[in-house]
């Protein structure tokens, strides 16, 4: 069995505790306007034309976004980083895209990682049948779970899907007693209005389980903009500027009122 991965990030420190290796898996059922990994949206391998300039000359070459890896391939990569993972009490994280689109491969890989002593984390949008989460819960130590908007119609407009399944799965994971980090992308003009922030804070305060370890506020950025043209995708956030540091600090203090640890960034 093999899984399709479009990026591997070693020495990652923002995708769970310690130093980690993060595998970015292909395919996502959402179409978030601000997505900074557009190469992860399509579930298949995509040809990408790269243009390199040397002086006045242009050199064009075609690369592929996405490569298939076996479970053993994953373990071999992790083994090369084992000393850093072990010394920092880190582990392995599966992100995307949406890793739950490849549930069977994810399940087998998580099992193998646990058998080899690795701390495991899954970074998810929450949009997958609950049965898929039930399969991987026994082999996942930490869930990094995105919460984007409390209003369903706004969620549909800006992500392409309803939020009802997402909030249902959030409760499922909290009930499982596995560690959960709630991740809130802070997108000006989308979810940073006071009405939504009040609803989010109330929801999280009411979800204050011991295993809800942290709220991560992730400020919008434009680093993925250049990728959109390569993949023939329209970038819809041209007029949006990242939130200021002052604004992020205000939001941090606001969510700290829930009594849950809050961090700006992963």
GUTOR-573729 format. One record per atom (N, C-alpha, C): x, y, z. Coordinates in steps of 0.1 Angstrom, whole numbers, padded with zeros to 4 digits, always signed. Layout:
BEGIN
XYZ ...
***
This chain:
BEGIN
+0008-0012+0000 +0000+0000+0000 +0009+0013+0000 +0005+0022-0008 +0012+0035-0009 +0003+0047-0008 +0009+0058-0003 +0002+0070-0001 +0008+0081-0010 +0000+0091-0014 +0006+0102-0022 +0009+0114-0014 +0021+0118-0014 +0027+0129-0005 +0033+0139-0014 +0030+0152-0011 +0036+0163-0020 +0047+0170-0013 +0049+0168+0000 +0060+0175+0006 +0064+0168+0019 +0077+0169+0023 +0081+0163+0035 +0090+0174+0042 +0086+0177+0054 +0093+0188+0062 +0100+0182+0074 +0113+0182+0074 +0121+0177+0085 +0123+0189+0094 +0127+0186+0107 +0130+0196+0117 +0118+0205+0119 +0106+0200+0118 +0094+0208+0120 +0092+0210+0135 +0089+0223+0139 +0086+0226+0153 +0073+0232+0155 +0064+0232+0145 +0051+0239+0146 +0040+0229+0144 +0042+0216+0143 +0032+0206+0140 +0030+0196+0151 +0032+0201+0164 +0032+0191+0175 +0044+0193+0184 +0045+0186+0195 +0056+0188+0204 +0069+0183+0198 +0080+0190+0203 +0094+0185+0199 +0097+0188+0184 +0108+0181+0180 +0112+0182+0166 +0105+0170+0159 +0099+0173+0147 +0090+0163+0141 +0094+0163+0126 +0089+0152+0120 +0089+0151+0105 +0074+0152+0101 +0071+0161+0092 +0057+0163+0088 +0056+0159+0073 +0046+0150+0071 +0043+0145+0057 +0031+0152+0053 +0031+0159+0041 +0020+0165+0036 +0013+0157+0025 +0001+0152+0028 -0005+0143+0020 -0015+0149+0009 -0015+0144-0003 -0023+0150-0014 -0038+0148-0012 -0045+0158-0017 -0059+0158-0017 -0066+0165-0006 -0076+0173-0009 -0084+0180+0001 -0098+0182-0003 -0108+0180+0005 -0122+0182+0001 -0126+0196+0002 -0118+0205+0009 -0121+0219+0010 -0114+0227+0000 -0119+0239-0003 -0113+0248-0012 -0112+0262-0005 -0105+0263+0006 -0104+0275+0013 -0097+0286+0005 -0103+0298+0005 -0097+0309-0003 -0083+0312+0000 -0079+0310+0013 -0065+0314+0017 -0055+0303+0017 -0059+0291+0012 -0050+0280+0013 -0036+0283+0009 -0026+0280+0017 -0012+0282+0013 -0005+0270+0008 -0012+0259+0006 -0007+0247+0000 -0016+0242-0012 -0018+0251-0022 -0027+0247-0033 -0022+0235-0040 -0009+0231-0039 -0005+0219-0046 -0010+0207-0039 -0016+0208-0027 -0021+0197-0020 -0036+0195-0022 -0043+0203-0030 -0057+0202-0031 -0061+0191-0040 -0055+0189-0052 -0058+0178-0061 -0054+0165-0055 -0062+0155-0056 -0059+0141-0051 -0049+0134-0060 -0045+0139-0071 -0036+0132-0080 -0023+0139-0082 -0013+0132-0089 +0000+0138-0092 -0003+0149-0103 +0004+0161-0102 +0002+0172-0111 +0015+0176-0117 +0016+0178-0130 +0028+0183-0137 +0029+0198-0134 +0040+0203-0131 +0042+0217-0128 +0054+0222-0136 +0052+0233-0143 +0063+0239-0151 +0071+0249-0142 +0084+0246-0141 +0093+0255-0133 +0101+0263-0143 +0102+0276-0141 +0110+0285-0149 +0122+0291-0141 +0134+0288-0146 +0146+0293-0139 +0152+0303-0149 +0156+0315-0143 +0163+0325-0151 +0178+0326-0147 +0186+0326-0158 +0200+0328-0156 +0204+0339-0166 +0206+0351-0161 +0209+0362-0169 +0196+0365-0177 +0198+0366-0190 +0186+0369-0199 +0180+0356-0204 +0185+0345-0200 +0179+0332-0205 +0170+0326-0195 +0160+0319-0201 +0150+0312-0193 +0151+0297-0196 +0151+0289-0185 +0151+0274-0187 +0139+0269-0180 +0132+0261-0188 +0119+0255-0184 +0120+0240-0182 +0115+0236-0171 +0115+0221-0168 +0102+0218-0161 +0097+0205-0163 +0085+0201-0158 +0088+0191-0146 +0082+0194-0135 +0083+0186-0123 +0069+0181-0119 +0069+0171-0111 +0056+0166-0106 +0053+0169-0092 +0041+0173-0089 +0037+0176-0075 +0030+0163-0070 +0037+0156-0061 +0032+0144-0056 +0040+0132-0059 +0043+0124-0049 +0050+0111-0051 +0045+0101-0042 +0045+0088-0047 +0040+0077-0039 +0050+0072-0029 +0046+0070-0017 +0055+0064-0007 +0048+0052+0000 +0056+0042+0003 +0051+0031+0010 +0053+0033+0025 +0047+0025+0034 +0048+0026+0048 +0063+0024+0052 +0070+0015+0045 +0084+0013+0048 +0092+0026+0044 +0088+0032+0033 +0095+0045+0030 +0094+0055+0041 +0082+0056+0047 +0080+0066+0057 +0089+0062+0069 +0089+0050+0073 +0097+0045+0084 +0112+0048+0082 +0117+0046+0070 +0131+0048+0067 +0135+0063+0068 +0126+0072+0064 +0128+0086+0065 +0128+0090+0080 +0119+0085+0088 +0119+0088+0102 +0131+0083+0109 +0136+0071+0105 +0147+0065+0112 +0160+0074+0110 +0161+0081+0099 +0172+0090+0097 +0172+0102+0106 +0160+0105+0111 +0158+0117+0120 +0156+0113+0134 +0158+0100+0137 +0154+0095+0150 +0161+0102+0162 +0174+0104+0160 +0181+0110+0171 +0175+0124+0175 +0171+0132+0165 +0165+0145+0168 +0151+0144+0174 +0144+0134+0169 +0130+0132+0173 +0130+0127+0188 +0139+0117+0191 +0140+0112+0204 +0144+0122+0215 +0155+0129+0211 +0161+0138+0221 +0152+0150+0224 +0143+0154+0215 +0134+0165+0217 +0120+0161+0221 +0118+0148+0222 +0105+0142+0225 +0095+0146+0214 +0099+0145+0202 +0091+0149+0191 +0084+0137+0185 +0082+0137+0172 +0075+0126+0165 +0072+0128+0151 +0061+0123+0146 +0057+0124+0132 +0043+0130+0131 +0041+0139+0121 +0028+0145+0119 +0024+0143+0104 +0011+0140+0102 +0006+0138+0089 -0004+0150+0087 -0001+0158+0076 -0008+0170+0073 -0012+0169+0058 -0016+0181+0053 -0020+0180+0039 -0021+0194+0033 -0030+0195+0023 -0041+0186+0020 -0049+0182+0032 -0056+0171+0031 -0063+0165+0042 -0060+0150+0042 -0052+0146+0052 -0047+0132+0053 -0058+0122+0054 -0070+0126+0059 -0081+0117+0060 -0087+0112+0047 -0083+0119+0036 -0087+0114+0022 -0080+0101+0019 -0069+0098+0026 -0061+0086+0023 -0061+0078+0036 -0073+0075+0041 -0075+0069+0055 -0068+0056+0056 -0070+0047+0046 -0064+0034+0047 -0049+0034+0048 -0042+0042+0040 -0028+0044+0040 -0024+0050+0053 -0031+0061+0057 -0028+0067+0070 -0029+0058+0082 -0039+0050+0082 -0041+0040+0093 -0029+0031+0094 -0025+0025+0083 -0014+0015+0083 -0001+0022+0087 +0001+0034+0082 +0013+0041+0086 +0013+0045+0101 +0002+0050+0106 +0001+0053+0120 +0004+0041+0129 -0002+0029+0125 +0001+0017+0132 +0016+0014+0132 +0022+0015+0121 +0036+0012+0120 +0045+0022+0128 +0041+0034+0128 +0048+0044+0135 +0047+0042+0151 +0035+0038+0155 +0034+0035+0169 +0042+0023+0173 +0042+0013+0165 +0049+0000+0167 +0064+0003+0168 +0068+0014+0162 +0083+0018+0162 +0086+0029+0172 +0076+0032+0181 +0078+0041+0192 +0077+0056+0189 +0071+0059+0178 +0070+0074+0175 +0057+0080+0180 +0058+0092+0185 +0046+0100+0189 +0039+0104+0176 +0026+0102+0174 +0019+0105+0162 +0009+0116+0163 +0009+0125+0152 -0001+0135+0152 -0007+0136+0138 -0020+0140+0138 -0027+0142+0125 -0033+0156+0125 -0029+0163+0115 -0034+0177+0112 -0046+0176+0103 -0058+0179+0107 -0070+0177+0099 -0080+0189+0099 -0087+0190+0088 -0098+0200+0087 -0110+0195+0094 -0111+0182+0098 -0123+0177+0105 -0133+0172+0095 -0131+0174+0082 -0142+0171+0072 -0139+0157+0066 -0144+0147+0073 -0143+0133+0069 -0153+0125+0077 -0158+0114+0072 -0168+0106+0079 -0162+0102+0093 -0171+0103+0103 -0166+0100+0117 -0160+0086+0118 -0165+0076+0109 -0159+0063+0109 -0144+0063+0107 -0140+0072+0098 -0126+0073+0095 -0117+0077+0107 -0123+0087+0115 -0116+0091+0127 -0115+0080+0137 -0126+0072+0138 -0127+0061+0148 -0116+0051+0145 -0113+0049+0132 -0103+0039+0128 -0089+0043+0133 -0086+0056+0132 -0072+0060+0135 -0070+0065+0149 -0081+0067+0157 -0080+0072+0170 -0070+0064+0179 -0071+0050+0178 -0062+0042+0187 -0047+0044+0184 -0044+0049+0173 -0030+0050+0169 -0025+0065+0167 -0033+0074+0172 -0030+0088+0171 -0029+0094+0184 -0018+0101+0188 -0016+0107+0201 -0021+0121+0202 -0021+0128+0190 -0025+0142+0190 -0032+0145+0177 -0043+0153+0179 -0050+0158+0167 -0048+0173+0167 -0044+0178+0155 -0043+0193+0153 -0056+0196+0144 -0065+0203+0150 -0079+0203+0144 -0083+0218+0141 -0085+0220+0128 -0089+0234+0123 -0103+0237+0126 -0105+0249+0132 -0118+0255+0134 -0118+0269+0127 -0126+0270+0116 -0125+0281+0108 -0136+0292+0110 -0149+0288+0111 -0160+0297+0113 -0171+0290+0119 -0178+0297+0128 -0190+0292+0135 -0203+0292+0126 -0203+0302+0117 -0215+0303+0108 -0214+0294+0096 -0224+0286+0095 -0223+0275+0084 -0223+0281+0070 -0231+0292+0068 -0232+0297+0054 -0219+0304+0050 -0212+0311+0060 -0199+0316+0057 -0189+0306+0055 -0190+0295+0063 -0181+0284+0061 -0182+0278+0047 -0194+0276+0042 -0196+0270+0029 -0191+0280+0018 -0193+0293+0020 -0189+0303+0010 -0174+0303+0008 -0166+0302+0019 -0152+0304+0019 -0144+0291+0019 -0150+0280+0022 -0143+0267+0022 -0149+0257+0013 -0161+0259+0009 -0168+0250+0000 -0176+0239+0007 -0175+0238+0020 -0182+0227+0027 -0189+0233+0040 -0199+0225+0045 -0205+0229+0057 -0196+0226+0069 -0199+0232+0080 -0191+0230+0092 -0197+0220+0102 -0209+0215+0099 -0216+0207+0108 -0209+0194+0111 -0204+0187+0101 -0196+0175+0103 -0183+0178+0110 -0177+0189+0108 -0165+0193+0114 -0166+0194+0129 -0177+0201+0134 -0179+0203+0148 -0183+0190+0155 -0190+0182+0147 -0193+0168+0152 -0181+0160+0155 -0172+0161+0145 -0159+0153+0147 -0150+0159+0158 -0151+0172+0159 -0143+0178+0170 -0147+0172+0184 -0160+0171+0186 -0165+0166+0198 -0162+0151+0199 -0162+0144+0188 -0158+0130+0188 -0144+0128+0193 -0135+0136+0188 -0121+0135+0192 -0119+0139+0207 -0126+0149+0211 -0125+0153+0225 -0130+0142+0234 -0141+0136+0230 -0146+0124+0238 -0137+0112+0238 -0128+0111+0228 -0119+0100+0228 -0108+0101+0238 -0107+0113+0244 -0096+0117+0254 -0082+0117+0248 -0081+0117+0235 -0068+0119+0229 -0065+0134+0229 -0052+0138+0229 -0049+0152+0230 -0053+0159+0217 -0058+0172+0219 -0063+0180+0208 -0058+0194+0209 -0052+0199+0198 -0049+0213+0197 -0060+0219+0187 -0067+0229+0191 -0076+0236+0182 -0068+0247+0175 -0069+0247+0162 -0062+0256+0153 -0072+0266+0146 -0070+0278+0148 -0079+0288+0142 -0071+0297+0133 -0073+0295+0119 -0066+0305+0110 -0073+0318+0111 -0066+0329+0113 -0071+0342+0115 -0071+0349+0102 -0083+0350+0095 -0084+0355+0082 -0092+0368+0082 -0085+0380+0081 -0092+0392+0081 -0104+0393+0071 -0115+0397+0075 -0127+0398+0066 -0135+0386+0065 -0129+0375+0071 -0137+0362+0071 -0141+0358+0085 -0132+0356+0094 -0136+0351+0107 -0131+0359+0119 -0126+0371+0116 -0120+0379+0127 -0130+0390+0133 -0143+0389+0128 -0153+0399+0134 -0157+0394+0148 -0161+0404+0156 -0164+0401+0170 -0175+0391+0172 -0185+0391+0163 -0196+0381+0165 -0191+0367+0164 -0182+0364+0154 -0177+0351+0152 -0167+0347+0163 -0159+0357+0167 -0149+0354+0178 -0156+0351+0191 -0167+0358+0194 -0175+0355+0206 -0180+0341+0206 -0185+0337+0194 -0191+0324+0193 -0181+0313+0194 -0169+0316+0188 -0158+0306+0189 -0153+0305+0204 -0152+0316+0210 -0147+0315+0224 -0157+0308+0233 -0170+0311+0231 -0180+0304+0239 -0180+0289+0236 -0178+0285+0223 -0178+0271+0220 -0166+0264+0226 -0154+0270+0225 -0142+0264+0231 -0143+0264+0246 -0148+0274+0252 -0150+0274+0267 -0159+0262+0271 -0169+0260+0263 -0178+0249+0266 -0173+0235+0263 -0161+0235+0255 -0155+0223+0252 -0142+0221+0260 -0141+0226+0272 -0129+0226+0280 -0127+0213+0286 -0123+0203+0278 -0119+0190+0284 -0104+0191+0287 -0099+0182+0296 -0085+0182+0300 -0076+0180+0288 -0082+0172+0278 -0073+0169+0266 -0073+0179+0255 -0081+0190+0257 -0080+0202+0248 -0068+0210+0253 -0057+0208+0248 -0044+0213+0254 -0041+0227+0250 -0046+0231+0238 -0041+0244+0233 -0050+0250+0222 -0050+0263+0221 -0056+0270+0210 -0045+0277+0203 -0043+0274+0190 -0033+0280+0182 -0040+0290+0172 -0036+0302+0173 -0041+0313+0164 -0031+0314+0153 -0035+0311+0140 -0026+0311+0129 -0029+0323+0120 -0021+0333+0120 -0023+0345+0112 -0022+0343+0097 -0031+0348+0090 -0031+0347+0075 -0018+0353+0070 -0013+0346+0060 -0001+0351+0053 -0002+0349+0038 +0007+0355+0030 +0006+0354+0016 +0017+0345+0009 +0024+0337+0017 +0035+0330+0012 +0031+0320+0001 +0019+0315+0001 +0015+0306-0009 +0010+0312-0022 +0009+0325-0023 +0003+0332-0034 +0010+0328-0048 +0023+0327-0047 +0031+0325-0060 +0028+0311-0066 +0023+0302-0057 +0021+0288-0062 +0008+0287-0071 -0001+0296-0069 -0014+0295-0075 -0013+0295-0090 -0005+0304-0096 -0004+0305-0110 +0002+0292-0116 +0011+0286-0109 +0017+0274-0114 +0007+0263-0116 -0004+0263-0107 -0014+0252-0107 -0027+0257-0114 -0027+0269-0120 -0038+0273-0127 -0050+0276-0118 -0048+0280-0106 -0058+0283-0096 -0059+0298-0094 -0071+0303-0094 -0073+0317-0091 -0071+0321-0076 -0062+0330-0074 -0060+0335-0060 -0070+0345-0056 -0078+0343-0046 -0089+0352-0043 -0087+0361-0031 -0075+0362-0026 -0072+0370-0014 -0063+0382-0017 -0063+0386-0029 -0053+0397-0033 -0055+0410-0024 -0067+0413-0020 -0069+0425-0013 -0069+0423+0002 -0065+0412+0007 -0064+0409+0021 -0050+0410+0026 -0049+0418+0037 -0036+0419+0043 -0035+0411+0056 -0023+0406+0060 -0022+0398+0072 -0026+0406+0084 -0031+0400+0095 -0034+0408+0107 -0021+0413+0114 -0022+0424+0120 -0011+0430+0127 -0007+0422+0139 +0005+0425+0144 +0009+0418+0156 +0001+0422+0168 -0003+0435+0168 -0012+0440+0179 -0025+0433+0179 -0031+0431+0167 -0044+0425+0166 -0042+0410+0171 -0032+0403+0167 -0030+0390+0171 -0028+0389+0187 -0022+0398+0193 -0020+0399+0207 -0034+0401+0214 -0042+0409+0208 -0055+0412+0213 -0063+0399+0213 -0062+0392+0202 -0070+0379+0201 -0065+0369+0210 -0052+0368+0213 -0046+0359+0222 -0052+0361+0236 -0052+0374+0240 -0057+0377+0254 -0072+0374+0254 -0079+0376+0243 -0094+0373+0243 -0096+0358+0245 -0089+0350+0238 -0091+0335+0239 -0085+0329+0252 -0076+0336+0258 -0071+0332+0271 -0081+0332+0282 -0092+0339+0280 -0103+0340+0289 -0111+0327+0290 -0108+0318+0281 -0114+0304+0281 -0107+0296+0292 -0095+0300+0296 -0088+0291+0306 -0079+0281+0299 -0079+0281+0285 -0071+0272+0277 -0059+0279+0273 -0047+0272+0272 -0035+0278+0268 -0037+0283+0253 -0032+0295+0250 -0033+0301+0237 -0019+0304+0232 -0016+0301+0219 -0004+0304+0213 -0006+0311+0199 +0002+0321+0196 +0001+0326+0182 +0011+0318+0174 +0006+0312+0163 +0014+0303+0155 +0011+0288+0159 +0018+0279+0152 +0015+0265+0155 +0019+0260+0169 
***
